[in-house]
């Protein structure tokens, strides 16, 4: 038995690390996950922009017709069109929040824009808030076709919204 035969036998049982196929599969998996995250983020942003656009149209219509109602804690309150514009400004300034499902309880504030668009607002505890307040709004928009979109945000203190309709 020669010198090289001994070397071949010693290395035959050892693992040589990951094969090229394993590296290619790993790289493909990382690329697929990255692409999925990008698609999800773009979809969420598109939904938010669509809802804000519909809300702007509903606010404009409500300003012109005056056919809107606001309820706070189950009771009708008087509000004017400027309150709706201020609410829209707060929502657009805050940007997209964390999408999710609406709470089970009755919303604290409901704005019916009179055009089929309804905005329900709940006071919810915030997870990992970026500001000093621990409770913020959860918004659920219901479009005239019945589709809903909801999210919470830590960019608006809940008290700013309640002040609009008090």
Secondary structure, DSSP 4 states (H G I P E B T S, - for coil): --HHHHHHHHHHTS--S--HHHHHHHHHHHHHHHHHHHHHHHHHHHHHHHHHHHHHHHHHHHHHH---EEEETTEEE---HHHHHHHHHHHHHH---EE-PPPSSPPSEEEE-SSS-EEEEEEEEPSS-SSS-SEEEEEEEE-TTS-EEEEEEEEEEHHHHHHHT-
